Amino acid sequence: MENENAEPKFKRIPFVGQDGCHLKGRCSGQLLSITTKDGNDNIFPVAMVMVKQEIKDS
């Protein structure tokens, strides 16, 4: 934010990417991940989660 006393206004918004893949075998479900870029244009993971496969019961 530019000024702490002013109305909240961001100078820039970071790029955030989301991706997912299906897992098969003993660990069935989906692996979801969130990545972003830092100030040096390097990509790094922010969060990863493994979720159950979607079925009618869930």
Secondary structure, DSSP 8 states (H G I E B T S, - for coil): ---SSS----S----EEEEEEEE-SSS-EEEEEEEEE-TTS-EEEEEEEEE----TT-
